[in-house]
Amino acid sequence: MDQIFSEQVRVPDAVVSVAFDKAWSFVEKDPLLAHNLKAVLHSRLRTYLECSIRNGERNALNLANEAIRNLRAELAPSTGQ
């Protein structure tokens, strides 16, 4: 993963990489997100990870879960309920 975080936010690359990989392994198989382009999913997932890191989260699992929740809220089709 390229350098996506500002110099002000110091998060070990390993944490970011693990968080992205955990989230992606779920997202790429999620039937609610399957209609989206892979490039869009990657980009939005990355954006949500960046946001959580800026808000102080440093736990890879929490980063991944929050990004997945946000991605589904934004891109999963509405059920109309």
N, CA, C and O atoms as a MOPAC input file, in Angstrom:
PM7 MOZYME 1SCF
protein

 N      0.85600 1    -1.18400 1     0.00000 1
 C      0.00000 1     0.00000 1     0.00000 1
 C      0.89200 1     1.23300 1     0.00000 1
 O      1.84700 1     1.30600 1     0.77300 1
 N      0.59300 1     2.19600 1    -0.85400 1
 C      1.44200 1     3.36700 1    -0.93700 1
 C      1.24800 1     4.26100 1     0.27500 1
 O      0.37000 1     4.02800 1     1.10600 1
 N      2.09500 1     5.30100 1     0.35900 1
 C      1.99200 1     6.19800 1     1.50000 1
 C      0.74200 1     7.04000 1     1.36600 1
 O      0.66700 1     7.92000 1     0.50800 1
 N     -0.23300 1     6.77500 1     2.20500 1
 C     -1.51300 1     7.47000 1     2.09100 1
 C     -1.79800 1     8.36600 1     3.27900 1
 O     -2.81600 1     9.05700 1     3.31900 1
 N     -0.90200 1     8.35200 1     4.23800 1
 C     -1.15300 1     9.09300 1     5.45300 1
 C     -0.14100 1    10.21000 1     5.61400 1
 O      1.02400 1    10.04800 1     5.25100 1
 N     -0.56500 1    11.32700 1     6.14800 1
 C      0.31700 1    12.46800 1     6.31700 1
 C      1.41600 1    12.14800 1     7.31500 1
 O      1.31500 1    11.20100 1     8.09500 1
 N      2.45300 1    12.94400 1     7.27600 1
 C      3.57500 1    12.75500 1     8.18400 1
 C      3.16300 1    13.01700 1     9.63100 1
 O      3.80500 1    12.52100 1    10.55700 1
 N      2.10500 1    13.78500 1     9.83200 1
 C      1.64800 1    14.09500 1    11.18600 1
 C      1.03600 1    12.88100 1    11.87600 1
 O      1.07700 1    12.78600 1    13.10300 1
 N      0.48200 1    11.97000 1    11.12400 1
 C     -0.16200 1    10.79100 1    11.69500 1
 C      0.79100 1     9.62500 1    11.55700 1
 O      1.05000 1     9.15500 1    10.44900 1
 N      1.31400 1     9.15800 1    12.67300 1
 C      2.28500 1     8.06400 1    12.66700 1
 C      1.60100 1     6.76100 1    13.05200 1
 O      1.32200 1     6.50600 1    14.22300 1
 N      1.34500 1     5.96100 1    12.05900 1
 C      0.76400 1     4.64300 1    12.26600 1
 C      1.69200 1     3.67300 1    11.55000 1
 O      1.99300 1     3.86000 1    10.37100 1
 N      2.14600 1     2.64200 1    12.24700 1
 C      3.03400 1     1.68500 1    11.56600 1
 C      2.39800 1     1.13200 1    10.29500 1
 O      1.21400 1     0.79500 1    10.26900 1
 N      3.21200 1     1.04500 1     9.23700 1
 C      2.72300 1     0.52000 1     7.96500 1
 C      2.09400 1    -0.85300 1     8.12300 1
 O      1.13400 1    -1.18900 1     7.43000 1
 N      2.63600 1    -1.64100 1     9.03300 1
 C      2.10600 1    -2.99400 1     9.24500 1
 C      0.65500 1    -2.94500 1     9.71900 1
 O     -0.15500 1    -3.77200 1     9.30000 1
 N      0.31700 1    -1.99800 1    10.57800 1
 C     -1.05700 1    -1.87600 1    11.08800 1
 C     -1.99200 1    -1.49600 1     9.94400 1
 O     -3.07700 1    -2.06100 1     9.80600 1
 N     -1.56900 1    -0.55000 1     9.13800 1
 C     -2.38600 1    -0.10000 1     8.01400 1
 C     -2.57500 1    -1.24300 1     7.02000 1
 O     -3.68200 1    -1.47700 1     6.53500 1
 N     -1.50700 1    -1.93900 1     6.72600 1
 C     -1.56300 1    -3.04500 1     5.77900 1
 C     -2.46400 1    -4.16700 1     6.27800 1
 O     -3.26800 1    -4.70500 1     5.51800 1
 N     -2.33100 1    -4.52000 1     7.54900 1
 C     -3.16500 1    -5.57200 1     8.14200 1
 C     -4.63000 1    -5.14200 1     8.12800 1
 O     -5.50600 1    -5.93800 1     7.78900 1
 N     -4.89800 1    -3.90100 1     8.49000 1
 C     -6.28100 1    -3.40600 1     8.50700 1
 C     -6.88900 1    -3.45300 1     7.11100 1
 O     -8.02500 1    -3.89800 1     6.94000 1
 N     -6.13500 1    -2.99500 1     6.11200 1
 C     -6.65000 1    -3.01200 1     4.73800 1
 C     -6.89700 1    -4.44700 1     4.28600 1
 O     -7.94500 1    -4.74300 1     3.71100 1
 N     -5.94400 1    -5.33600 1     4.54000 1
 C     -6.08400 1    -6.73300 1     4.11900 1
 C     -7.27100 1    -7.41700 1     4.78200 1
 O     -8.00900 1    -8.16100 1     4.13500 1
 N     -7.45500 1    -7.16200 1     6.08200 1
 C     -8.60300 1    -7.75100 1     6.79700 1
 C     -9.91300 1    -7.24400 1     6.20600 1
 O    -10.83300 1    -8.02000 1     5.94400 1
 N     -9.98400 1    -5.94800 1     6.00400 1
 C    -11.20900 1    -5.36900 1     5.46500 1
 C    -11.45100 1    -5.85900 1     4.03700 1
 O    -12.57300 1    -6.21900 1     3.68200 1
 N    -10.40500 1    -5.87100 1     3.22700 1
 C    -10.57900 1    -6.26400 1     1.82900 1
 C    -11.01400 1    -7.71600 1     1.70100 1
 O    -11.82700 1    -8.04200 1     0.83600 1
 N    -10.48700 1    -8.59000 1     2.54800 1
 C    -10.87000 1   -10.00500 1     2.45600 1
 C    -12.36700 1   -10.18400 1     2.68200 1
 O    -12.96600 1   -11.12000 1     2.15200 1
 N    -12.96500 1    -9.30600 1     3.45300 1
 C    -14.41100 1    -9.33600 1     3.65400 1
 C    -15.13000 1    -8.63700 1     2.50200 1
 O    -16.07800 1    -9.17700 1     1.93100 1
 N    -14.67600 1    -7.44300 1     2.16900 1
 C    -15.34700 1    -6.61100 1     1.17000 1
 C    -15.42100 1    -7.29800 1    -0.18400 1
 O    -16.46000 1    -7.24700 1    -0.84200 1
 N    -14.34000 1    -7.94000 1    -0.61100 1
 C    -14.33400 1    -8.52900 1    -1.95100 1
 C    -15.31600 1    -9.69600 1    -2.09100 1
 O    -15.63100 1   -10.10300 1    -3.21000 1
 N    -15.80000 1   -10.23700 1    -0.97200 1
 C    -16.75300 1   -11.34900 1    -1.00600 1
 C    -18.15400 1   -10.94100 1    -0.55900 1
 O    -19.07400 1   -11.75900 1    -0.56700 1
 N    -18.31500 1    -9.68500 1    -0.17300 1
 C    -19.58600 1    -9.20900 1     0.36200 1
 C    -20.62600 1    -9.06200 1    -0.75400 1
 O    -20.45100 1    -8.23400 1    -1.64800 1
 N    -21.70200 1    -9.84900 1    -0.71600 1
 C    -22.70500 1    -9.77500 1    -1.78400 1
 C    -23.40200 1    -8.41500 1    -1.86600 1
 O    -23.90900 1    -8.05100 1    -2.92700 1
 N    -23.43600 1    -7.67100 1    -0.78100 1
 C    -24.06600 1    -6.35100 1    -0.80600 1
 C    -23.20000 1    -5.31900 1    -1.52200 1
 O    -23.69400 1    -4.27300 1    -1.94500 1
 N    -21.91800 1    -5.61200 1    -1.65600 1
 C    -21.01300 1    -4.67200 1    -2.30400 1
 C    -20.56600 1    -5.13700 1    -3.69200 1
 O    -19.82600 1    -4.43100 1    -4.37800 1
 N    -21.01000 1    -6.31300 1    -4.09900 1
 C    -20.53400 1    -6.94200 1    -5.33300 1
 C    -20.81100 1    -6.11100 1    -6.58700 1
 O    -20.09000 1    -6.24400 1    -7.57700 1
 N    -21.82600 1    -5.26700 1    -6.56800 1
 C    -22.18000 1    -4.47900 1    -7.75100 1
 C    -21.22700 1    -3.30800 1    -8.00400 1
 O    -21.29500 1    -2.67200 1    -9.05500 1
 N    -20.34400 1    -3.02100 1    -7.05300 1
 C    -19.41300 1    -1.90300 1    -7.17100 1
 C    -18.12100 1    -2.32400 1    -7.87500 1
 O    -17.70500 1    -3.47900 1    -7.79100 1
 N    -17.50600 1    -1.39000 1    -8.55700 1
 C    -16.21300 1    -1.62500 1    -9.18300 1
 C    -15.13700 1    -1.80300 1    -8.12100 1
 O    -15.16000 1    -1.14800 1    -7.07900 1
 N    -14.20200 1    -2.69300 1    -8.39800 1
 C    -13.11000 1    -2.96300 1    -7.46400 1
 C    -12.33400 1    -1.68300 1    -7.14200 1
 O    -11.96900 1    -1.45600 1    -5.98800 1
 N    -12.08300 1    -0.85100 1    -8.14500 1
 C    -11.33700 1     0.38900 1    -7.92800 1
 C    -12.07400 1     1.32800 1    -6.96900 1
 O    -11.45300 1     1.99600 1    -6.14300 1
 N    -13.39100 1     1.37100 1    -7.08700 1
 C    -14.19700 1     2.21400 1    -6.19300 1
 C    -14.12300 1     1.67100 1    -4.76900 1
 O    -13.93500 1     2.43000 1    -3.81800 1
 N    -14.27200 1     0.36700 1    -4.62900 1
 C    -14.20300 1    -0.24500 1    -3.29500 1
 C    -12.84600 1     0.00500 1    -2.65500 1
 O    -12.77600 1     0.35600 1    -1.47700 1
 N    -11.77500 1    -0.16900 1    -3.40400 1
 C    -10.42700 1     0.07800 1    -2.87800 1
 C    -10.28300 1     1.51700 1    -2.40500 1
 O     -9.80500 1     1.77700 1    -1.30000 1
 N    -10.69800 1     2.43900 1    -3.24700 1
 C    -10.55700 1     3.85600 1    -2.94700 1
 C    -11.34500 1     4.26300 1    -1.70600 1
 O    -10.82300 1     4.94600 1    -0.82400 1
 N    -12.59500 1     3.84200 1    -1.64500 1
 C    -13.43900 1     4.21300 1    -0.50200 1
 C    -12.96000 1     3.54600 1     0.78400 1
 O    -12.98600 1     4.15900 1     1.85100 1
 N    -12.52400 1     2.29100 1     0.68500 1
 C    -11.99300 1     1.59000 1     1.84900 1
 C    -10.78300 1     2.33600 1     2.39300 1
 O    -10.65700 1     2.54600 1     3.60000 1
 N     -9.91100 1     2.72600 1     1.50200 1
 C     -8.71400 1     3.47800 1     1.88600 1
 C     -9.10300 1     4.79200 1     2.57200 1
 O     -8.51500 1     5.16800 1     3.58600 1
 N    -10.08700 1     5.47800 1     2.01500 1
 C    -10.54700 1     6.74500 1     2.59100 1
 C    -11.07300 1     6.54100 1     4.01400 1
 O    -10.76800 1     7.32800 1     4.91000 1
 N    -11.85900 1     5.48900 1     4.21800 1
 C    -12.40200 1     5.23600 1     5.54900 1
 C    -11.30500 1     4.85400 1     6.55000 1
 O    -11.37700 1     5.23700 1     7.71700 1
 N    -10.30300 1     4.11200 1     6.10600 1
 C     -9.18000 1     3.79500 1     6.99000 1
 C     -8.44800 1     5.07300 1     7.39000 1
 O     -8.11100 1     5.25800 1     8.56000 1
 N     -8.20500 1     5.94100 1     6.43400 1
 C     -7.53800 1     7.21300 1     6.71200 1
 C     -8.31900 1     8.02800 1     7.74200 1
 O     -7.74100 1     8.60300 1     8.66400 1
 N     -9.62700 1     8.06700 1     7.57100 1
 C    -10.47900 1     8.83600 1     8.48100 1
 C    -10.39700 1     8.29100 1     9.90600 1
 O    -10.26500 1     9.05600 1    10.86100 1
 N    -10.47400 1     6.97200 1    10.04500 1
 C    -10.39900 1     6.36800 1    11.38200 1
 C     -9.04300 1     6.60900 1    12.03400 1
 O     -8.95900 1     6.82100 1    13.24400 1
 N     -7.99500 1     6.57600 1    11.23800 1
 C     -6.66300 1     6.83400 1    11.77900 1
 C     -6.55200 1     8.28700 1    12.22500 1
 O     -5.99800 1     8.56800 1    13.28800 1
 N     -7.07200 1     9.21100 1    11.42300 1
 C     -7.05800 1    10.62300 1    11.82500 1
 C     -7.83500 1    10.82700 1    13.12000 1
 O     -7.51500 1    11.72000 1    13.90400 1
 N     -8.85800 1     9.99700 1    13.34700 1
 C     -9.65000 1    10.09700 1    14.57800 1
 C     -9.02300 1     9.36900 1    15.75400 1
 O     -9.60000 1     9.33200 1    16.84100 1
 N     -7.83900 1     8.78600 1    15.54600 1
 C     -7.08900 1     8.22500 1    16.66500 1
 C     -7.07900 1     6.71100 1    16.78300 1
 O     -6.40400 1     6.17600 1    17.66200 1
 N     -7.80100 1     6.00800 1    15.93100 1
 C     -7.82700 1     4.54400 1    16.03100 1
 C     -6.49100 1     3.96500 1    15.57600 1
 O     -5.93100 1     4.40300 1    14.57100 1
 N     -5.98400 1     2.98600 1    16.31100 1
 C     -4.70500 1     2.36200 1    15.98000 1
 C     -4.78800 1     0.83300 1    15.95200 1
 O     -3.81700 1     0.17100 1    15.58300 1
 N     -5.92200 1     0.27200 1    16.33300 1
 C     -6.09300 1    -1.17100 1    16.34700 1
 C     -6.53000 1    -1.64100 1    14.96400 1
 O     -7.53800 1    -1.17200 1    14.43500 1
 N     -5.76900 1    -2.57000 1    14.37700 1
 C     -6.03000 1    -3.01500 1    13.00200 1
 C     -7.42900 1    -3.59400 1    12.83200 1
 O     -8.09600 1    -3.30400 1    11.83900 1
 N     -7.88200 1    -4.40000 1    13.77400 1
 C     -9.20900 1    -5.00300 1    13.66500 1
 C    -10.30300 1    -3.94300 1    13.74900 1
 O    -11.26600 1    -3.98100 1    12.98400 1
 N    -10.15800 1    -3.00900 1    14.66400 1
 C    -11.13700 1    -1.92400 1    14.76800 1
 C    -11.14000 1    -1.05800 1    13.51500 1
 O    -12.19800 1    -0.64500 1    13.04200 1
 N     -9.95200 1    -0.78200 1    12.98000 1
 C     -9.85400 1    -0.00400 1    11.74300 1
 C    -10.59900 1    -0.70900 1    10.61000 1
 O    -11.37900 1    -0.08900 1     9.88600 1
 N    -10.34800 1    -2.00700 1    10.46600 1
 C    -10.98300 1    -2.78700 1     9.40200 1
 C    -12.50400 1    -2.81400 1     9.56700 1
 O    -13.23900 1    -2.57400 1     8.60900 1
 N    -12.96500 1    -3.10000 1    10.76400 1
 C    -14.41200 1    -3.19500 1    11.00000 1
 C    -15.12900 1    -1.87300 1    10.76100 1
 O    -16.21100 1    -1.84600 1    10.17400 1
 N    -14.53200 1    -0.79000 1    11.21100 1
 C    -15.14300 1     0.52700 1    11.01100 1
 C    -15.19600 1     0.87400 1     9.52400 1
 O    -16.19700 1     1.40200 1     9.03900 1
 N    -14.12700 1     0.57800 1     8.81300 1
 C    -14.10300 1     0.85500 1     7.37400 1
 C    -15.16700 1     0.03900 1     6.64200 1
 O    -15.83700 1     0.55300 1     5.74700 1
 N    -15.32200 1    -1.21500 1     7.01400 1
 C    -16.34300 1    -2.07200 1     6.40000 1
 C    -17.73800 1    -1.52200 1     6.67700 1
 O    -18.56200 1    -1.42600 1     5.76700 1
 N    -17.99900 1    -1.16600 1     7.91800 1
 C    -19.32100 1    -0.60500 1     8.26700 1
 C    -19.62400 1     0.63800 1     7.43700 1
 O    -20.71900 1     0.78400 1     6.89400 1
 N    -18.64700 1     1.52800 1     7.34600 1
 C    -18.84800 1     2.76600 1     6.59600 1
 C    -19.03500 1     2.49400 1     5.10400 1
 O    -19.87700 1     3.11500 1     4.45500 1
 N    -18.26100 1     1.58100 1     4.57500 1
 C    -18.35900 1     1.23100 1     3.16500 1
 C    -19.73400 1     0.64400 1     2.84500 1
 O    -20.34600 1     1.00100 1     1.83800 1
 N    -20.20900 1    -0.24100 1     3.69000 1
 C    -21.53600 1    -0.83300 1     3.47500 1
 C    -22.63200 1     0.22000 1     3.59700 1
 O    -23.59100 1     0.20600 1     2.82600 1
 N    -22.50000 1     1.13100 1     4.55400 1
 C    -23.49700 1     2.18700 1     4.72600 1
 C    -23.54700 1     3.08100 1     3.49300 1
 O    -24.61500 1     3.55400 1     3.10500 1
 N    -22.38900 1     3.31000 1     2.88100 1
 C    -22.33900 1     4.19300 1     1.72200 1
 C    -22.75300 1     3.47600 1     0.42600 1
 O    -23.51400 1     4.02900 1    -0.36700 1
 N    -22.26200 1     2.26100 1     0.21100 1
 C    -22.36800 1     1.63800 1    -1.10200 1
 C    -23.31300 1     0.45100 1    -1.23700 1
 O    -23.66400 1     0.07600 1    -2.35600 1
 N    -23.72800 1    -0.14200 1    -0.14000 1
 C    -24.64700 1    -1.28200 1    -0.24600 1
 C    -26.02000 1    -0.76600 1    -0.65300 1
 O    -26.45900 1     0.28400 1    -0.18400 1
 N    -26.69200 1    -1.50100 1    -1.52200 1
 C    -28.03100 1    -1.06000 1    -1.94700 1
 C    -29.00000 1    -0.99300 1    -0.77700 1
 O    -28.95700 1    -1.82800 1     0.12700 1
 N    -29.85300 1    -0.01800 1    -0.80200 1
 C    -30.86200 1     0.12900 1     0.24300 1
 C    -31.93800 1    -0.94000 1     0.08500 1
 O    -32.34000 1    -1.28200 1    -1.02700 1
 N    -32.39200 1    -1.45900 1     1.22400 1
 C    -33.44800 1    -2.48200 1     1.19200 1
 C    -34.83400 1    -1.85600 1     1.21500 1
 O    -35.83900 1    -2.55300 1     1.07700 1
 N    -34.88800 1    -0.52400 1     1.39200 1
 C    -36.16900 1     0.15300 1     1.38200 1
 C    -36.96200 1    -0.00400 1     2.65800 1
 O    -38.15800 1     0.28700 1     2.68600 1
 N    -36.32000 1    -0.45600 1     3.70400 1
 C    -37.03300 1    -0.64800 1     4.97600 1
 C    -36.89000 1     0.55500 1     5.85500 1
 O    -37.42200 1     0.57600 1     6.96400 1

